[in-house]
Amino acid sequence: MKKLNVLGSKVTVKIKKIPDDRNQDGYSYGDEIVIDPRAQDPFQVYLHEAFHQLNDRLGIYRTTVNKDLEHIWIDTAATFIAENILTIYQTYNKLKKNNR
C-alpha cells in the first residue's frame, strides 16, 4: 500500500465506510486518513484530510490560529484543487516536458 508523504511523514490512506452514527465523510488521526467512499465528493474529502495532516506537520495546531479560519483555508484549498486537478496535472506535464 502506498503512503502519502506529508513533509517526510508517511500517512496511510484507507477507503472504507465510516459508521453512519459518526456523521462524517472522512477523518485524519495520527498517521492515518480514512475516507468514506459514499461521500458526496470523496476526492475533496481526501484533500481536506490531507491538508489537516499538512497543518499538523507544520505545527499549526500548536499555535493560536483560529480553528474557523483554519477550516476555511482547508476547505477552500481542497475545493480549489479538486475542481482544477485535471488542469493542474496537464500544466504540470506540459511544464515538465518543456523543462527537458
N, C-alpha and C positions, 0 to 999 in steps of 0.2 A: 504494500500500500504506500503510495506516495504521500509525502507530508508537505504541508505548506511551510515555507521558510519565512518566518517573520523576524527579520533582523537577527538571524542566526539561531532563533528558537524554532525547533521543529514541532509543528502543530498537526495533529491528526484531524482529518475531516471525515465525519461519518454522516451518511444519509440514512435516516431511519425515522419512523413515525414516532412522534412525541405524544404521550398520552393527552387526550383532549382536556382533561382537568387541569393541565399545566398552562393552557391558554397562551401558547407561544409557538412561533413558527421555527424557531431556532434558538440556540444559546451557545455561549462560549464560556468555558470554565477550565482553568488550568491550561493544559496543553492540548485541549480538545475543542473542536467546533462540531456541533450537531445541527443538521438541517433537516426539517421535515419536508419530504417530497410533496406533501399535499399543500404546501404554502402557495399562496396566490402567485408569487414570483420567487421561487427557491433561489435563483441566482442572486437576486438583490439581497435576500436574507443572508446568503453565504458571504457576500461582500460586506454587509453590515457587521456580521460577526467577525470577519477578518479584520475590519477596522477596530473593533473592540480589542482584538489581540494586539494590533499595532499600538493602540493607545496604551495598553498595559506595558508593552516593551519600552515605550517611550517614557514611561513613568507618569503619565497624565493622571492616573488615579491616586498618586501621592502628592497631588497639588490641590490648589483651591479652585480649579476650573469648575465652573457651574455645570452641573450634570445635564440641565436642559440644553445649554449651549453645546455640550459635548454630543448629545444625541442629535441635535440639529445638524452639526457638522457630519457626523457619521451617516445619517440618513441621506443628506444631500450628496455626499461623495459617493456613497453606494449607488444611489439612483442615477447619478451622472454617468458612472462607469457602466452600469447595467444597460442604460439607454444608448450608450455610444460604443459598446465593446467592439462591434464589427468595424466601425470607422477607426477606432484606436488601433486595432490589430492590423488593418490594411495599411494604415500610415506607418506603423512600426515596420512592417515588411518592406514597404517602399523605401523608408529611410535606411534600413539595414542593407538593402540591395544597392542603393546609391552610395553607401559608405564603403563599398568593397573596392 
